[in-house]
């Protein structure tokens, strides 16, 4: 690939309830990609699952930026596009007056939630033999499912809040049994969603039943967990074989918890500190938990690990996000900037890690010995 720019297919949008967050993140990443190093191919997925091309030469108006074209591609109005599962040419097939093939060197998914953060796009990229930014299929799938993630972390000796998972709304409504095992101060969440979508706090039977009903609107499995009292700490992680952790940051919600509105709508909804005001031992304990959680969940590439830090200085794992937000208020880029890695260099590093992981897999023998 020497002598030309790397062709990066930035994939965003999608059918998840976190779609709007994806669009915000995509604008940030598109603007951070160095045009001297990368040729940007914007691939937006609309709410019906249709892929459209909105890259520099396809349908961008003169004078518009990569960020401005994000909305156009995500609406499905641009040329339809397909990623061919054929490693021989790494092609994007563009529908229109005729079949046009554009080579892609790498996929950069900025898809939050199901059909993007759960191993789906990672599996498609693997079949197409394309490097893909972020965690691999297994790490993505395990981290996306809060039930599976908490069981894996718990079994690895990582502290997590007591929890239960339900696949049936009828079983989940057994308030007396849930109260007995988890207490009366609970959080109810869709198991496979992020950005606090569908999350509710429940302290009574009535609140609990309402929370369960809401969570089941977003997922077929719901997680119920005991509320943990502590500071909300987040740590960013990078790496393939050897992971490294950023300086920890802290979120101080003004409401009961760090809701979707506080994250992306209300700029006064939470105070964000990057870095957090922590003692050395507290900071190291949080960084260690982040690395241990990623190891337990087979995470590579990138992740943001959310945790609670109790008054005794012992962190408790909450969630691991393998495609963290890239908005102006998102902790993942803020924490790396606070750790000495500004956004443009961070994007370069994510692409380097994807190419490195793909090269390592490419060296594996795929056929039995003759």
N, C-alpha and C positions, 0 to 999 in steps of 0.2 A: 504494500500500500504506500510505499515511498513515492514521493513525487506528486501525490494528490491528497486532497483532504479526505478524512475518514467520513463516510456517509452514515449518519446517525438517524435512525428512525425513532422519533420521539412519539410514543403511543400514549394517549390520554383520553379522558372522557369516560365512556362506558356506561353500563346499566346499573351500577351500584348507587345506593343512596348517598354515597360520598362523591358523586360525580362533580358537584360544584367545587369541592376542594381540589379535585384532580385538575380542573381547568386553571385554578389559581396557581397550583404548583407547576403546571406545565409552562405557564407564562414566565415564571421565575427561571426555570431550567433553560428554556429556549433563549432567554436573554443572556444567560450566563455562558452559553456555549461559544467559544472563541471562533468567529467566522474564518479566521486564518487557518484553523486546524480542522474544522468540521464543516461538512455540508449537511444542513439540517433538512430532514424530511419529516414534516409534520403529519402524523397519522391520527386523526380524531375518530373516536368511536361514538356514534350517537346513541340515544336512549333505546333504539331498536336493535342495537348491535351491529349496525352497518359501519364499515370502515371507509373513511374518505381521506383523500390526499390534499393537503393544504400547504405544501412546501414552497420554497422560494420561487421556483420556475413554473409551478403549476397554476396557481390562481391568486397569487398575492398581487395586490395593486401596487403601482409604483409609489414608493415612499412609505409603505406600511412596514411594520416591524414583525419579527417572528411572534412576539407576544400578541399583536393584534390579530394575526392569522389563526391563533388558537381557537377563537370562537367560531370562525368560519368553518374550519375543518370539523369541529365537534358537532356542528349542526347537521352534518351529512349533506351539505350542498355542493361540496367539491367532488372531483372525480372519484368514483368508487375504487377501492384498492383491496387487494388480497395479498397475504403473505404466503408464498408458495413453499410447502414443506419439501424443498429440494435443495440440498446442500451444495449442489454442483454450481449454482449460479447466484444463490442468495438473493432471489429476485422478489420485487414487489410487482404484482400484475395490476396494471391500471386499466379499468374499464372506460371506454369512451368510443371515439370514432374507430379506434383500432387498439389492439393489444400492445401496450408499451411496457417494456421491462426496465425497471430502474434497480440497480444493485444496491443492497443495503449491507453495510459492514457490521452493524451492531444495532440491537434494540435497546432503547432506553425507556422502560415502562414507568409512567407516572400515573398508575391506575390504583386508586385506593379502594380496598374492600373486595368483595367477591368478583370473580372473573378478571382478576388483575393482580391482587396481592396474595392470592391463595394458591399459587402454583400454576394457574391456567395459562397465562401468557408466557410463563417460564417454560412450560412444557411445549408450547407451540414453537418458541424460539429454539428449543433443543431439537425438535423434529426438523426444523429448517436449517439446523447446524449454524445458528447465528449466536454470537456472543450476546449475553443479556445482562444488563446492569442490575445489581442487587443479588439477593439470595437465590439459591437454587430451588428446585421444585419442592424437595422435602422440607427444607427450612421454612419456605414460604407457607406451605400447607399446614405444618404444625403450628406455626406462630399465629396464623389467621384464626384457627379454631381455639377460642379461649379455654374451652374444656380440656382439649388435648394438650394445649400448652401448659396449663396449670398442673395437669397430672404428670407430664414429663418433668417439669421443674421440681415439683414436690418429690418425685421419686429420685431426683438427683440431689436431694437434700437442700434445695433452695427454699427459703421461707415464702409461703404464699398464704393468702387469707383462706380460712375454711370456706368451702364452696360445694354446691351441688349443681348438676346439669339435668335438664329435662327436655325430652323430645315431644312430650304431650302436654298441652295446656291443661288438660284434666288432672294429670298427675302434679303439675306445677302448682295448682291451686290448693294443694293440701297444706294450708297455712299452719295448722297445728303441728304437723310433722316438721315443716321447715323451721318454724319458730323454735321447736325443741332442739334441733340440731345446729342451727346457725344463730339464733337469737332474734331480737326484734328490730335491729337496725341493719338494714340490708341494702344491697344494690342489685338490681335486676337488669340484665344486659342481653341483647342478641349475641349468640356465641360467635358469629362470623361477621362482625361489622366493627368499624372503628369510628374515630372522630366523635365519640359519645352519642352517636345516633341511636335512638331507641332506648337510652339508658335512663333509669329512674331510681330514686332513693325511696325506700319503703320502710315505714315504722309502725304500720298497723295492718290488719287484715284488708281493709278497704284499699289502702295505698298499694299493698302488695298485689292484689287481684288486678287493679288497674295497670300496674307496672308489667305484670305478666302478659296481659292482653296486648299492651303496646309492643313489647319485645317480640311477641310471636307474629306481629305484622311484618317484621323485617327478616325473620329467620325461622327455620324449622327446629332449631335447638336454642334453648335459653339457659343462661348461666345465672345462678343466684349465689351471692357471696356475702359474707359478713363484712360490714364496714370496718375499715382499718383507720384508726386515728393516727395521723402523722403528717409530716410535711411532704408535699408532692414533688418528688425529685425525678429528673430525667437525665439519662446519659446516652450519648450518641456513640455508635460503634462502627468501625471500618475494618476491613481485612478479609483475607481468604484463609489460608492455613493458620496464620498468626493474627489474632484480632487485637485491636487497640481501642481504648476507650477515651472519650473526650473528658474535659472537665465537667463535673455535674452542673446542672441548672435547676432552677426551682420555679414552680408555678404556684401563685397564691390566688385562687379563685375568689371573687367577691361574693359568689353565690354558694350554694350547698356543695357543688362539685364543679369540675372543669367541663362545662357543658359545650355543646356544638356552638351555641350562640357566643359563649365567652371566647371560644377558640377562633372563630372566623367572622363574626358579625359585630359584636359589641367590643370596641377597642378598650372600653373601660371594664370589661367583664373579668379580667384577670391581670395581675401584675406578673411580669416575666423577668426573671433574673438569670443572666448568663454571663458570668458564672454565679452559682449559688454561694451564699455566705455559709460556708461549712468549715469545721476544723479539719486538720489533715487526716486524722483517723476516720472521721465520718465520710470525707470525700473518697478516701481509698476503699472503704467498705462499700460505698455505692458503685464505684467503678468495678470492683471485683464482682459484685452481684451481677452487674450488666454483662460482663464477660462470661461468667458462669452460666447465666441464663441463655446467652447465645450459643454457647457450647452444648448445653443440654438440648436445645431445639435445632441443632445442626444448621445454624444461621451463618451465612457468609455474605460478603459484599458490603452491605450496609444494614443498619437497624437503629431504632431508638427504643431504649428500654425504660419503661415507666415504673416507678416504685414509690413506696411510702417509707419515710424515715421517722421512726418513733422517738420519743423523748430519751430513750436509753441508747440511741445511736445505732440501732439495729435495723437495717433496711428490709422491707418485705416486697417481693416482686409483684407487680400488677400485670403489665402487658408488655409484649415485644412486638414492635411494628417494623416489618421488613421493607415497606415502601413508605417511609415517614413523609410528612408534609414538607413542602418547599415554599410555603407562603412567606410573606414578610414577617409574620409572627411565629413561624414554625421553629421549634427548638433544635431540630437536627442541624440545619445550616448555621443557626445562631451559636450553638455550642461548639461547632468546629471552627467558626470564626474566632470565638473566644479562646480556642485552643491553638490558634495560630495558622488556621487553614481557611482562607477566605473562599467565598462561593465559587469563583471561577476555578480556583485550584482544586476545590472539593469535587466539582464536576469532572475535571480532568482525572482525578484520582479514582473516581467511581468507574470511569470508562477504562482506565488502566487495569483496574482489578477485574473487570468483566473480560477483557482481552486475555489477561493472565489465566483466569479460571478456564476459559475456553481452550486456550493453548494446552493447558495441562490435560484436559479431557481428550483433546485430539491426539495425544500421544498414547492413549490406551489402546490395547489390542482388542479389536471388535470381533475377531473370528477365532474359533478354536484352532490349535496347532494342526498342521497337515499330518 
